[in-house]
Amino acid sequence: MIKKLLGWVEPDRRTAVAPASAIPSVLPSLSPRMSGIKASPASVLRRRARELRAAGRDIIELSSGNLDFPTPDHVIAAAHQAALRGETRYTDVDGTPELKRAVRAALLRDHHLDYRLDEIVITNGSTQALFNALLTTLAPDDEVIIPAPYWAPYLDQVRLAGAAPVVVPCAQNNGFKLRAEDLQAAISARTRWIIVNNPVNPSGALYSREDLSEIAAVLVRHPDIWVLADGLYEHIVFDGAPAPTLAEIEPRLKPRTLTVSGLAKSYAMMGWRIGYAAGPSTLIREMITIQSQTTSGASSISQAAAVAALDGAQDVLLERAAILRAKRDRFAELVNECAGLSCTPPEGTFYLLVACAGVIGKRAPDGRVIRTDRDFSAYLLEAADVVVFAGEDLGLSPYIRVSFANPSATIEEAAGRLKRACAALQ
């Protein structure tokens, strides 16, 4: 009677919930867009290196995009002062006016490109700027031209946006750079973007003004194609050559070019996560909308630090490039002493793209055959405690990518391990 007064309803024993132990461990389905999408190879390698170090292995990580430089003191001081002033609240989604003005001045200074503040967006690293742009513009069946070798996330970002990457191999005899005729051959009615990275990660190739002029001449004839100019490594160049960008080479492309960069590499601010993009206001506005619904704005403290980096003295860029050039020359010399390996010193970035065709087909001491650059990378990790990037993940085989942005002692030790590992192959 009391149960009826309280509205109690006796449960139907036939539909009672089964105990947890009896429920099959099957998850609801994931989005079809995740089919074929992988974690960034760089993030996977960083995690693996950390796990092996935790297990007691003496790992040398040559796969990292980190620099062996500290963030400049005045940049850290600016972040500290911003925190003390209480600049710890949310900023506008598209960035603080102070940082946007600093980016505007940097683009004018470095590339003679003039943008209004509403044509600039600050992002959580340059990777987000790239993805926001692709997500904003791409539709199913669209295509994006990506020269190879390439930075691996380009491909999966395009796929996540529902489009298809069109990879264009760039021959070593052309310095791993895209030729105008190969670009023209890759363009179709479905082409929506071309991505040009200068200097190129992973090869270190540097497009000159003349190189970009030839590419620009093709793009001028195709007004429906967006141009994505990724200049993240623009200040890490050697031998006195600059790293121009397409919008400064050909003003007619500026209304449909997105110029992307960041502070990670130039100012050793990898973990501060500040990138930026400049382009037509219509595109920038939609990118801001995407960002407002995903990560929102970048860190307020990091933005204050970025203002100090961009507005401060730029001598540190040349000083550090000179240090990296010396490390480049030394590491290239040592790598070329390894049996089966060869490389040419790059014009930019802090990576060596090492040809390893000479070790393919050889046997490791345990009898396993090295059939691919991925096999060789696995062998180096197991036999030499050295982590390298397999060329297969970069659109170029058989190669590996190694970083020379490491202490000199680490470079010497890594080269010794590589030499011994190669000598042990038969």
C-alpha positions in Angstrom: 0.0 0.0 0.0 2.8 2.5 0.9 4.5 1.7 -2.4 1.3 2.5 -4.3 0.8 5.8 -2.5 4.3 6.9 -3.2 3.9 6.0 -6.9 6.2 3.1 -6.8 6.3 1.0 -10.0 7.6 -2.5 -9.7 10.4 -3.0 -12.3 9.8 -5.3 -15.2 12.2 -8.1 -14.5 12.2 -9.1 -18.1 13.9 -5.7 -19.1 16.0 -5.2 -15.9 19.5 -3.9 -16.5 22.1 -6.6 -16.6 25.0 -6.5 -14.2 28.1 -4.7 -15.5 30.0 -7.9 -15.8 27.5 -9.2 -18.2 27.6 -6.2 -20.6 29.7 -6.8 -23.7 32.7 -4.5 -23.9 31.6 -3.0 -27.2 31.9 0.8 -27.7 29.5 2.9 -29.8 30.9 3.5 -33.2 33.4 6.2 -34.0 33.2 8.8 -36.8 33.9 7.4 -40.3 36.3 10.4 -40.8 38.7 8.7 -38.4 39.3 5.8 -40.8 42.9 6.0 -41.9 43.8 8.9 -39.6 46.8 8.4 -37.5 48.4 10.3 -34.6 51.1 12.7 -35.7 54.3 10.6 -36.2 56.3 13.2 -34.3 54.0 12.8 -31.3 54.2 9.1 -31.4 58.0 9.2 -31.5 58.2 11.7 -28.6 56.0 9.4 -26.5 58.1 6.3 -27.4 61.4 8.1 -26.5 59.9 9.2 -23.1 58.7 5.6 -22.4 62.1 4.1 -23.2 63.9 6.7 -21.0 61.6 5.9 -18.2 62.5 2.2 -18.6 66.2 3.1 -18.2 67.4 3.3 -21.8 69.9 6.0 -22.8 67.9 7.3 -25.7 69.1 10.0 -28.2 66.1 11.6 -29.8 67.0 12.8 -33.3 63.3 12.9 -34.4 62.3 15.9 -32.4 61.2 19.3 -33.6 62.5 20.9 -30.4 65.5 23.3 -30.5 68.5 23.1 -28.2 68.1 26.8 -27.3 66.3 28.4 -24.4 63.5 30.9 -24.9 65.2 34.3 -24.8 65.4 35.9 -21.4 63.5 39.1 -22.3 60.6 37.0 -23.6 60.4 35.0 -20.4 60.6 38.3 -18.4 57.7 39.7 -20.5 55.6 36.7 -19.7 56.4 37.0 -16.0 55.5 40.7 -15.9 52.2 40.0 -17.7 51.3 37.4 -15.1 52.1 39.8 -12.3 49.9 42.5 -14.0 47.1 40.0 -13.9 46.9 39.4 -17.6 45.5 35.9 -16.9 42.0 36.2 -18.3 40.6 35.1 -21.6 41.7 37.2 -24.6 39.7 37.8 -27.8 39.5 34.6 -29.7 41.6 36.0 -32.6 44.4 37.3 -30.3 45.3 40.5 -28.4 45.5 43.7 -30.4 49.1 44.1 -29.1 50.2 40.7 -30.6 48.3 41.3 -33.8 50.1 44.6 -34.2 53.4 42.9 -33.6 52.6 40.3 -36.2 51.6 43.0 -38.6 54.9 44.7 -38.1 56.9 41.5 -38.4 55.3 40.6 -41.8 56.0 44.1 -43.0 59.6 44.0 -41.8 60.4 40.5 -43.0 58.3 40.1 -46.2 57.1 43.7 -47.1 53.5 42.4 -46.7 51.0 44.8 -45.2 47.9 43.4 -43.5 45.1 45.0 -41.5 44.4 43.7 -38.0 41.2 42.1 -39.2 43.3 40.1 -41.7 45.4 38.5 -38.9 44.5 35.7 -36.5 46.5 34.4 -33.5 46.3 30.6 -33.1 47.4 27.9 -30.7 50.4 27.1 -32.7 50.8 27.2 -36.5 49.3 23.7 -36.8 45.9 25.1 -35.7 46.1 27.9 -38.2 46.6 25.4 -41.0 43.7 23.2 -39.9 41.3 26.0 -39.3 42.0 27.2 -42.9 41.4 23.8 -44.4 38.3 23.1 -42.4 36.9 26.5 -43.3 37.3 26.0 -47.1 37.2 22.4 -48.0 34.3 20.3 -49.2 34.0 16.6 -50.0 35.8 15.7 -53.3 38.0 18.8 -53.1 41.8 18.3 -53.5 44.8 19.8 -51.9 48.2 19.7 -53.7 51.1 18.8 -51.3 54.7 18.6 -52.5 56.7 15.6 -51.2 58.6 15.2 -49.1 56.2 16.9 -46.7 55.3 17.5 -43.1 53.1 14.5 -42.3 50.1 16.2 -40.7 49.3 18.1 -43.9 47.8 14.9 -45.3 45.6 13.9 -42.4 44.4 17.5 -41.8 43.2 17.5 -45.4 41.5 14.1 -44.9 39.9 15.3 -41.6 38.4 18.2 -43.5 36.8 15.7 -45.9 39.1 16.3 -48.9 41.8 14.4 -50.7 45.5 15.2 -50.6 47.3 15.1 -54.0 50.9 14.3 -53.4 53.4 15.6 -56.0 56.9 14.0 -55.7 59.8 16.5 -55.9 62.9 15.0 -57.3 66.2 15.1 -55.5 67.9 16.4 -58.6 65.7 19.5 -58.3 66.6 20.0 -54.7 63.4 18.4 -53.4 61.5 21.5 -54.7 58.2 21.6 -56.6 58.7 22.3 -60.3 56.1 24.5 -62.1 55.4 21.9 -64.7 54.7 19.3 -62.1 52.3 21.7 -60.3 50.5 22.4 -63.5 50.1 18.6 -64.2 48.6 18.1 -60.7 46.0 20.8 -60.9 42.4 19.6 -61.6 39.0 21.1 -61.5 38.8 19.9 -57.9 42.0 21.6 -56.7 41.2 24.0 -53.9 44.6 24.6 -52.2 48.3 24.2 -52.7 50.6 24.1 -49.7 54.1 25.5 -50.1 56.4 25.2 -47.1 59.5 27.4 -47.2 62.1 26.3 -46.1 60.8 22.7 -46.3 60.4 20.4 -43.4 61.8 17.7 -43.8 64.3 18.3 -46.6 65.6 21.8 -45.6 65.2 22.8 -49.2 64.8 26.6 -49.7 62.7 28.1 -52.5 64.4 31.2 -53.9 62.5 34.2 -55.4 63.0 32.7 -58.8 61.7 29.3 -57.8 58.5 30.9 -56.3 58.1 33.1 -59.3 57.8 30.1 -61.6 55.2 28.5 -59.2 53.3 31.8 -59.0 53.1 32.1 -62.8 51.2 28.8 -62.8 48.9 29.8 -59.9 48.0 33.2 -61.5 46.3 31.2 -64.3 44.1 29.3 -61.8 42.2 32.0 -59.8 40.0 29.4 -57.9 43.0 27.9 -56.0 43.8 29.0 -52.5 47.5 29.3 -51.6 48.8 28.2 -48.2 52.3 29.6 -47.5 53.8 27.8 -44.5 56.9 29.7 -43.2 57.4 28.3 -39.8 61.1 27.8 -40.3 61.6 31.1 -42.2 64.3 32.4 -39.9 66.3 29.2 -39.7 68.2 29.7 -43.0 71.8 29.5 -43.9 74.4 30.9 -46.3 72.8 34.3 -46.4 69.7 33.3 -48.4 66.3 34.6 -47.3 63.0 32.5 -47.2 60.5 34.5 -49.3 56.8 33.8 -49.4 54.5 33.6 -52.3 52.4 36.7 -51.6 55.5 39.0 -51.6 56.7 37.4 -54.8 53.5 37.8 -56.7 51.1 40.6 -55.4 48.3 39.2 -57.5 48.2 36.1 -55.3 47.9 38.0 -52.0 44.1 38.2 -52.1 43.9 34.4 -52.0 47.1 33.5 -50.0 47.2 32.6 -46.4 50.6 33.3 -44.9 51.2 31.1 -41.8 54.0 31.1 -39.3 54.7 31.0 -35.6 57.2 31.6 -32.9 58.1 28.0 -32.1 61.2 27.6 -34.2 62.5 31.1 -34.7 62.4 32.0 -31.0 62.7 28.5 -29.4 59.1 28.9 -28.1 57.9 25.4 -28.9 55.8 24.9 -25.8 54.4 28.4 -25.7 52.0 27.4 -28.6 51.7 30.7 -30.5 51.1 30.7 -34.3 49.5 33.1 -36.6 48.0 33.5 -40.0 47.5 36.5 -42.3 45.2 36.6 -45.3 41.9 37.9 -46.7 39.5 39.1 -44.0 36.7 36.8 -45.3 38.8 33.7 -44.8 40.3 35.0 -41.5 36.8 35.7 -40.1 35.6 32.2 -40.8 38.8 30.7 -39.3 38.1 32.7 -36.1 34.6 31.2 -36.0 36.1 27.7 -36.2 38.5 28.6 -33.4 35.8 30.1 -31.2 34.0 26.7 -31.3 37.1 24.6 -30.6 40.1 25.8 -28.6 39.1 29.5 -28.3 42.0 32.0 -27.9 45.7 31.3 -27.3 47.2 31.6 -23.9 47.2 35.2 -22.6 50.7 34.8 -21.1 52.1 33.3 -24.2 50.7 36.1 -26.3 52.4 38.7 -24.1 55.7 36.8 -24.5 55.2 36.7 -28.2 54.9 40.4 -28.4 58.3 40.8 -26.7 59.8 38.3 -29.1 58.5 40.0 -32.3 59.0 43.6 -31.1 62.4 43.0 -29.5 65.9 42.9 -30.9 66.2 40.3 -33.7 69.9 39.7 -33.4 69.2 36.4 -31.7 67.8 35.0 -34.9 71.1 35.4 -36.8 73.2 34.3 -33.9 71.3 31.1 -33.5 71.2 30.4 -37.2 75.0 30.6 -37.2 75.3 28.1 -34.4 72.9 25.7 -36.2 74.9 26.1 -39.4 78.0 24.9 -37.6 76.1 21.9 -36.2 74.6 21.2 -39.6 78.1 21.0 -41.2 79.5 18.8 -38.5 76.6 16.4 -38.4 76.4 16.1 -42.2 80.2 15.3 -42.2 79.8 12.6 -39.6 76.7 11.1 -41.2 78.4 10.8 -44.5 81.1 8.7 -42.8 78.5 6.0 -42.0 78.4 3.0 -44.3 75.3 3.2 -46.6 74.2 6.7 -45.6 74.6 10.0 -47.4 73.2 13.5 -47.1 73.6 17.0 -48.4 73.7 19.9 -46.0 70.3 21.7 -46.1 69.7 25.3 -46.9 67.3 25.8 -44.0 65.5 24.2 -41.0 67.5 22.0 -38.6 67.1 18.6 -40.2 69.2 16.4 -42.3 67.4 14.3 -44.9 69.6 11.2 -45.0 69.5 8.8 -47.9 69.7 5.2 -46.6 69.4 3.2 -49.8 72.8 1.8 -49.0 71.6 -0.2 -46.0 68.4 -1.5 -47.7 68.7 -5.3 -48.2 71.3 -5.8 -45.5 70.9 -8.0 -42.5 71.1 -6.9 -38.8 73.2 -9.0 -36.4 70.0 -10.9 -35.4 69.4 -11.9 -39.0 66.5 -9.6 -39.8 66.6 -8.0 -43.2 66.4 -4.2 -43.5 63.8 -3.9 -46.3 62.5 -0.3 -45.7 63.5 2.9 -44.1 61.0 2.1 -41.4 62.9 -1.2 -40.7 66.1 0.8 -40.5 64.5 3.3 -38.1 63.4 0.3 -35.9 66.8 -1.2 -36.1 68.5 2.1 -35.0 66.2 2.3 -32.0 66.8 -1.3 -30.9 70.5 -1.5 -31.7 71.7 2.0 -31.1 69.1 3.7 -28.8 68.6 6.4 -31.5 65.2 7.7 -32.5 64.9 8.9 -36.1 62.0 9.8 -38.4 61.3 7.2 -41.1 61.1 8.7 -44.6 57.9 6.7 -45.3 56.1 9.1 -43.0 57.4 12.1 -45.0 56.5 10.9 -48.5 60.1 9.9 -49.4 61.8 6.6 -49.2 64.3 5.3 -48.5 65.4 8.2 -46.3 65.4 9.1 -42.6 65.2 12.6 -41.1 67.5 13.5 -38.2 67.7 16.7 -36.2 71.0 18.6 -35.6 69.3 21.0 -33.1 71.1 19.2 -30.3 74.1 19.8 -28.0 77.4 19.2 -29.8 78.2 16.3 -27.5 74.9 14.7 -28.4 75.6 15.1 -32.1 79.0 13.4 -31.7 77.6 10.6 -29.6 74.6 10.1 -32.0 76.9 10.0 -35.0 79.1 7.4 -33.3 76.1 5.2 -32.6 74.9 5.5 -36.2 78.3 4.6 -37.5 78.6 1.5 -35.3 75.0 0.4 -36.2 75.6 0.7 -39.9 79.0 -1.1 -39.7 77.2 -4.0 -37.9 74.9 -4.6 -40.9 75.9 -7.2 -43.4 
